[in-house]
């Protein structure tokens, strides 16, 4: 594992019944980069990231974080190693406000006369400070999430992940349900997170999003890694060709295959 890699996955395999979801997949995430993970439906993208996040146990393979071999038995293990994942459904609580969602699972409490109370003012104050630091424009941390747009909900999910002090962020189809304006706002946030030192893996089928903000793009097809392209040296057609034809386009000399 090279010094500029924050995550390395080697030979990851996973089978669900008779379906080989992942077959000997390698992945490297460099420090402070945005890595796009693309491929058709059932290519294995989400499964691979769930393995990294500890939500799916692999049948074989190794994971290294900061050069150290780790075992991800559950999401708690991943969070211990500074990894957060934002699922496509966001897993937000619609009946709670922004601050409560940001601090879900790590609420501030105080004990009085043997009873535990939430420190709501502290959570709102720190939530507002976090949104300001990330450049997220939400009018109030007291707004209920159910009243917010898809883009705003994505922002809240990002703030919750960053608030957990993650260093590695996995985003599953972050712009899939967003319009052009909201998607651009979110992509600007993602580049801002990279500038703050986060390493980001973005699962997406919207390839132009990766080409707009990413550093590299990795292609999966049928549960197998097909190659990694440097965004600065490829086009949309190059990515699409690799998704459709797989390793048959190895003649593109800017591809690297693991």
C-alpha positions as CSV (number, residue, x, y, z in Angstrom):
1,X,0.0,0.0,0.0
2,X,1.5,3.4,-1.1
3,X,1.7,6.3,1.3
4,X,-0.9,8.3,-0.6
5,X,-3.6,5.6,-0.2
6,X,-6.0,5.9,2.7
7,X,-8.0,2.8,1.8
8,X,-7.0,-0.4,-0.1
9,X,-9.3,-3.3,-0.7
10,X,-7.7,-6.5,-2.1
11,X,-9.4,-9.5,-3.7
12,X,-12.8,-8.8,-2.4
13,X,-15.3,-11.6,-3.1
14,X,-19.0,-11.9,-2.2
15,X,-21.6,-14.4,-3.2
16,X,-25.3,-14.2,-2.5
17,X,-26.7,-17.7,-3.1
18,X,-25.9,-18.6,-6.6
19,X,-25.0,-15.0,-7.6
20,X,-21.4,-13.9,-7.6
21,X,-21.8,-10.2,-6.6
22,X,-18.1,-9.5,-6.3
23,X,-15.2,-11.4,-7.8
24,X,-11.7,-10.6,-6.7
25,X,-12.2,-6.8,-6.7
26,X,-9.3,-4.4,-5.9
27,X,-9.9,-0.8,-5.0
28,X,-7.5,2.1,-3.9
29,X,-8.7,5.4,-2.5
30,X,-6.0,8.0,-2.4
31,X,-5.7,10.6,0.3
32,X,-7.8,13.7,-0.4
33,X,-9.4,12.5,-3.6
34,X,-12.9,12.0,-5.0
35,X,-13.1,8.5,-6.6
36,X,-16.1,7.8,-8.7
37,X,-17.4,4.3,-8.7
38,X,-19.6,3.5,-11.7
39,X,-21.1,0.7,-13.6
40,X,-24.5,-0.7,-14.7
41,X,-27.2,-1.9,-12.3
42,X,-26.0,-5.0,-10.4
43,X,-22.4,-4.2,-11.2
44,X,-21.5,-4.6,-7.6
45,X,-20.9,-1.0,-6.7
46,X,-23.1,-0.7,-3.6
47,X,-22.1,-4.2,-2.4
48,X,-18.4,-3.3,-2.5
49,X,-19.0,-0.1,-0.5
50,X,-21.2,-2.0,2.0
51,X,-18.2,-4.3,2.5
52,X,-16.0,-1.4,3.2
53,X,-18.6,0.0,5.6
54,X,-19.1,-3.3,7.4
55,X,-22.7,-3.7,6.4
56,X,-21.9,-6.8,4.3
57,X,-19.3,-9.3,5.3
58,X,-17.1,-10.5,2.3
59,X,-16.4,-14.1,1.6
60,X,-12.7,-13.3,0.9
61,X,-10.4,-10.4,0.6
62,X,-8.5,-7.9,2.8
63,X,-9.1,-4.2,3.7
64,X,-6.4,-1.7,4.8
65,X,-7.0,1.7,6.3
66,X,-4.1,4.0,6.6
67,X,-1.8,1.0,5.9
68,X,-3.2,-1.1,8.7
69,X,-5.2,-4.3,7.9
70,X,-8.6,-4.0,9.5
71,X,-11.7,-6.2,9.9
72,X,-15.1,-4.6,9.2
73,X,-17.6,-6.7,11.1
74,X,-20.2,-4.0,11.3
75,X,-20.7,-0.3,10.6
76,X,-19.4,0.5,14.1
77,X,-16.0,-0.9,13.1
78,X,-16.0,1.3,10.0
79,X,-16.9,4.4,12.0
80,X,-14.1,3.6,14.5
81,X,-11.7,3.8,11.5
82,X,-13.2,7.2,10.4
83,X,-15.5,5.9,7.6
84,X,-19.0,7.2,7.1
85,X,-21.6,6.2,4.5
86,X,-24.5,8.1,3.2
87,X,-27.0,5.6,1.7
88,X,-29.2,6.5,-1.2
89,X,-32.3,6.6,1.0
90,X,-30.4,8.9,3.4
91,X,-31.9,7.2,6.5
92,X,-33.0,10.5,8.0
93,X,-35.8,10.8,10.6
94,X,-38.5,12.9,8.9
95,X,-40.3,13.7,12.2
96,X,-37.1,15.2,13.7
97,X,-35.5,18.6,13.0
98,X,-32.1,19.2,11.4
99,X,-30.1,19.3,14.6
100,X,-31.6,16.1,15.9
101,X,-30.8,14.4,12.7
102,X,-27.2,15.6,12.7
103,X,-26.7,14.3,16.2
104,X,-28.6,11.1,15.9
105,X,-26.8,8.4,17.9
106,X,-24.4,10.9,19.6
107,X,-26.8,13.2,21.3
108,X,-25.6,15.6,24.0
109,X,-27.3,14.8,27.3
110,X,-27.2,16.0,30.9
111,X,-28.4,14.4,34.1
112,X,-30.6,16.2,36.6
113,X,-32.1,14.5,39.7
114,X,-31.3,11.1,38.2
115,X,-33.1,11.9,34.9
116,X,-31.4,12.4,31.5
117,X,-32.3,15.4,29.3
118,X,-31.2,16.3,25.8
119,X,-29.0,19.4,25.6
120,X,-31.0,20.8,22.7
121,X,-29.5,24.3,22.7
122,X,-26.0,22.9,22.4
123,X,-26.9,20.6,19.5
124,X,-28.6,23.5,17.7
125,X,-25.6,25.8,18.3
126,X,-23.1,23.2,17.2
127,X,-25.3,22.1,14.3
128,X,-25.5,25.7,13.0
129,X,-21.7,26.1,13.3
130,X,-21.2,22.9,11.4
131,X,-23.6,24.0,8.6
132,X,-21.7,27.3,8.4
133,X,-18.3,25.6,8.2
134,X,-19.5,23.4,5.4
135,X,-21.2,26.3,3.5
136,X,-24.6,24.6,3.8
137,X,-27.5,27.1,3.4
138,X,-30.3,25.9,5.6
139,X,-32.4,28.6,7.2
140,X,-32.6,26.9,10.7
141,X,-31.6,23.8,12.4
142,X,-35.1,23.7,13.9
143,X,-36.7,22.9,10.5
144,X,-38.3,19.4,10.3
145,X,-36.5,17.3,7.7
146,X,-39.9,16.2,6.2
147,X,-40.4,19.8,5.0
148,X,-37.1,20.0,3.2
149,X,-36.2,19.4,-0.5
150,X,-34.2,16.5,-1.7
151,X,-31.1,18.6,-2.0
152,X,-31.4,20.0,1.5
153,X,-31.9,16.5,2.9
154,X,-28.7,15.4,1.2
155,X,-27.0,18.3,2.8
156,X,-28.3,17.3,6.3
157,X,-27.0,13.7,5.6
158,X,-23.6,15.1,4.7
159,X,-23.5,17.3,7.8
160,X,-24.4,14.2,10.0
161,X,-21.5,12.2,8.4
162,X,-19.0,15.1,8.8
163,X,-20.2,15.7,12.3
164,X,-19.1,12.2,13.2
165,X,-15.5,13.3,12.4
166,X,-15.1,10.9,9.5
167,X,-12.1,11.1,7.2
168,X,-13.5,8.8,4.5
169,X,-16.9,9.4,3.1
170,X,-18.9,7.0,0.9
171,X,-21.8,8.5,-1.0
172,X,-24.4,6.3,-2.7
173,X,-26.0,8.0,-5.7
174,X,-26.0,11.4,-4.0
175,X,-27.4,13.3,-7.0
176,X,-29.8,10.7,-8.4
177,X,-33.0,12.3,-7.2
178,X,-31.9,15.9,-7.6
179,X,-32.5,18.5,-10.2
180,X,-29.7,20.3,-12.0
181,X,-29.4,23.2,-9.6
182,X,-29.6,21.1,-6.4
183,X,-27.1,18.6,-7.9
184,X,-24.6,21.3,-8.7
185,X,-25.0,22.7,-5.1
186,X,-24.3,19.2,-3.7
187,X,-21.3,18.7,-6.0
188,X,-19.9,22.0,-4.8
189,X,-20.2,20.8,-1.3
190,X,-18.4,17.5,-2.2
191,X,-15.5,19.5,-3.7
192,X,-15.4,21.6,-0.5
193,X,-15.2,18.5,1.6
194,X,-12.2,17.3,-0.4
195,X,-10.6,20.7,0.1
196,X,-11.0,20.1,3.8
197,X,-9.0,16.9,3.6
198,X,-11.7,14.2,3.2
199,X,-11.3,11.2,0.9
200,X,-14.6,10.5,-0.9
201,X,-16.0,7.6,-2.9
202,X,-19.0,8.5,-4.9
203,X,-21.2,5.8,-6.3
204,X,-23.1,7.1,-9.2
205,X,-24.7,6.4,-12.6
206,X,-24.5,10.1,-13.5
207,X,-21.1,9.9,-15.1
208,X,-20.9,13.7,-15.9
209,X,-21.0,14.4,-12.1
210,X,-17.8,12.3,-11.6
211,X,-16.1,14.0,-14.6
212,X,-17.1,17.4,-13.2
213,X,-15.6,17.0,-9.7
214,X,-13.7,13.7,-9.5
215,X,-10.1,12.8,-9.6
216,X,-10.4,9.2,-10.8
217,X,-13.2,6.9,-11.9
218,X,-13.3,3.1,-11.3
219,X,-15.6,0.9,-13.4
220,X,-17.3,-2.3,-12.2
221,X,-19.0,-4.8,-14.5
222,X,-20.6,-8.0,-13.4
223,X,-19.0,-7.8,-10.0
224,X,-15.5,-7.4,-11.5
225,X,-13.2,-4.4,-11.6
226,X,-12.6,-3.3,-15.2
227,X,-10.2,-0.4,-14.8
228,X,-9.5,3.0,-13.3
229,X,-9.4,6.2,-15.4
230,X,-7.8,9.5,-14.5
231,X,-10.5,12.1,-15.0
232,X,-8.1,14.6,-16.4
233,X,-7.2,12.2,-19.2
234,X,-10.5,10.7,-20.2
235,X,-13.9,11.6,-21.7
236,X,-17.5,10.5,-21.2
237,X,-17.2,8.1,-24.1
238,X,-14.1,6.4,-22.5
239,X,-16.1,5.7,-19.4
240,X,-19.1,4.5,-21.2
241,X,-17.0,2.2,-23.4
242,X,-15.4,0.7,-20.3
243,X,-18.8,0.1,-18.7
244,X,-20.2,-1.5,-21.9
245,X,-17.1,-3.4,-23.2
246,X,-15.1,-3.9,-20.1
247,X,-11.5,-4.8,-20.4
248,X,-11.9,-5.0,-24.2
249,X,-10.9,-1.3,-24.3
250,X,-7.5,-1.9,-22.8
251,X,-5.9,-0.2,-25.8
252,X,-6.7,3.1,-24.2
253,X,-3.3,3.7,-22.8
254,X,-4.5,5.9,-20.0
255,X,-6.3,3.1,-18.3
256,X,-4.7,1.2,-15.4
257,X,-5.9,-2.2,-14.5
258,X,-5.6,-3.9,-11.1
